[in-house]
Amino acid sequence: MIARMTEEGWEDLVDRFADGDVSRGHMFGCQGLRTGRRFFAIRWDGHLVLKLPPARLTALVEAGDGTPFEPMEGRPMNGWVVLGGSADPAPLVEQAREFVAAQPA
């Protein structure tokens, strides 16, 4: 089941994570969080979408806590997952931030 990310919930995440190297920006016309110039979280069509390590993404999908992100139907975006309802978003957002920050430039 895919959970909705309310505007209030999104703003809470932004308040918690936007500092130092993390800033707010726009990706695909949506609000997002980025470290440097790379995005790790966006609010897409009322859902939280994260860029996660492959093993973590696969585990979430297999557990039913996420679905691969397809900004256009039938065209999944590599490394991105739409977060499901039973997953706690804060630790996953932190994991996404760390994963993207560790990627070479």
FENWO-V211457 format. One record per pair of residues at least 12 apart in sequence whose ideal C-beta (glycine too) atoms are under 10 Angstrom apart, sorted by the first residue. I is the first residue (numbers start at 1). GAP is how many residues later the second one is. D is the distance in whole Angstrom. If there is no record, write none. Layout:
((I/GAP/D) (I/GAP/D))
//
This chain:
((1/63/7) (1/64/9) (1/66/10) (1/83/6) (1/84/5) (1/85/8) (2/43/10) (2/44/9) (2/45/6) (2/46/9) (2/63/10) (2/64/8) (2/65/6) (2/80/6) (2/81/8) (2/82/6) (2/83/7) (3/43/9) (3/44/7) (3/45/7) (3/62/9) (3/63/10) (3/79/9) (3/80/6) (3/81/6) (3/82/3) (3/83/8) (3/84/8) (3/86/8) (4/41/9) (4/42/5) (4/43/7) (4/44/9) (4/81/8) (5/26/10) (5/36/10) (5/37/10) (5/38/5) (5/39/9) (5/40/9) (5/41/6) (5/42/6) (5/43/4) (5/44/9) (5/77/10) (5/78/8) (5/84/8) (6/37/9) (6/40/8) (7/24/9) (7/36/8) (7/39/9) (9/34/9) (9/37/10) (9/39/8) (9/80/8) (10/20/10) (10/21/6) (10/22/10) (10/23/9) (10/31/9) (10/32/10) (10/33/5) (10/36/9) (10/38/8) (10/79/10) (11/20/9) (11/32/10) (12/77/9) (12/78/9) (13/18/10) (13/20/7) (13/28/7) (13/30/9) (13/35/8) (13/76/7) (13/77/7) (13/80/6) (14/17/8) (14/18/10) (14/19/7) (14/27/9) (14/29/9) (14/79/10) (16/17/10) (16/73/10) (16/74/7) (16/77/8) (16/78/9) (17/16/6) (17/18/9) (17/23/9) (17/24/8) (17/73/9) (17/76/6) (17/77/7) (17/79/10) (17/80/7) (18/15/6) (18/16/10) (20/15/9) (21/13/9) (21/14/5) (21/15/6) (21/76/9) (21/80/7) (22/12/7) (22/13/5) (22/14/9) (22/18/8) (22/19/9) (22/71/10) (22/75/6) (22/78/10) (22/79/9) (23/12/8) (23/13/9) (23/14/10) (25/12/8) (25/13/10) (25/14/7) (25/17/9) (26/13/9) (26/16/9) (27/12/5) (27/14/10) (27/15/5) (27/16/10) (27/17/9) (27/22/9) (27/44/10) (28/14/7) (28/16/7) (28/17/10) (28/21/9) (28/43/6) (28/49/9) (29/13/10) (29/15/9) (30/12/5) (30/13/6) (30/14/5) (30/15/8) (30/16/10) (30/17/10) (30/19/8) (30/41/10) (31/12/5) (31/13/9) (32/12/9) (32/17/9) (33/17/10) (33/60/7) (33/63/9) (33/64/7) (33/67/10) (34/63/9) (34/66/8) (34/67/10) (35/61/9) (35/62/6) (35/63/9) (35/64/10) (35/65/5) (35/66/5) (35/67/10) (35/68/9) (36/64/8) (36/65/7) (36/67/10) (36/69/8) (37/68/9) (38/13/8) (38/59/10) (38/61/10) (38/62/5) (38/63/8) (38/65/7) (38/67/9) (39/12/7) (39/41/9) (39/57/9) (39/61/7) (40/12/9) (40/40/10) (40/53/8) (40/54/10) (40/55/9) (40/56/4) (40/57/5) (40/58/9) (40/59/7) (40/60/4) (40/61/8) (40/63/10) (41/39/10) (41/42/9) (41/48/9) (41/51/9) (41/52/5) (41/53/10) (41/55/6) (41/56/8) (41/59/9) (42/27/9) (42/29/10) (42/38/8) (44/25/7) (44/27/7) (44/36/9) (44/38/7) (45/26/9) (45/37/9) (47/19/10) (47/20/9) (47/22/9) (47/35/5) (47/36/7) (47/37/9) (48/18/10) (48/33/9) (48/34/7) (48/35/4) (48/36/10) (48/39/9) (48/41/6) (48/44/8) (48/45/8) (48/48/10) (49/17/9) (49/18/10) (49/20/5) (49/22/9) (49/28/9) (49/31/6) (49/32/7) (49/33/5) (49/34/7) (49/47/9) (50/16/8) (50/19/9) (50/29/9) (50/30/7) (50/31/6) (50/32/8) (50/33/6) (50/37/10) (50/39/8) (50/42/6) (50/43/7) (50/45/8) (50/46/4) (50/47/9) (50/49/9) (50/50/9) (51/18/9) (51/26/9) (51/27/9) (51/28/5) (51/29/5) (51/30/8) (51/44/10) (51/45/5) (51/46/9) (51/48/7) (51/49/6) (51/52/9) (52/14/9) (52/27/7) (52/28/8) (52/29/6) (52/31/9) (52/40/7) (52/41/10) (52/43/6) (52/44/5) (52/47/6) (52/48/9) (53/26/8) (53/42/8) (53/43/9) (53/45/9) (53/46/5) (53/47/10) (53/49/9) (54/24/9) (54/25/7) (54/45/10) (56/25/8) (56/36/8) (56/39/6) (56/40/9) (56/43/8) (57/12/9) (57/21/10) (57/22/7) (57/23/8) (57/24/5) (57/39/10) (57/42/10) (58/23/9) (59/22/10) (60/21/6) (60/22/9) (60/23/7) (60/24/7) (60/26/10) (60/27/6) (60/32/8) (61/20/7) (61/21/10) (61/23/9) (63/21/8) (63/23/8) (63/24/8) (64/20/6) (64/21/9) (64/22/8) (64/23/10) (65/16/9) (65/18/7) (65/19/4) (65/20/8) (65/21/5) (65/22/4) (65/23/10) (65/27/9) (66/14/10) (66/15/4) (66/16/6) (66/17/5) (66/18/5) (66/19/10) (66/20/10) (66/21/7) (66/26/9) (67/14/7) (67/15/5) (67/16/9) (67/17/7) (68/12/7) (68/13/6) (68/14/8) (69/12/6) (69/13/5) (69/14/10) (70/12/8) (79/17/10) (79/20/9) (79/21/9) (79/24/10) (80/16/9) (81/15/9) (83/13/10))
//
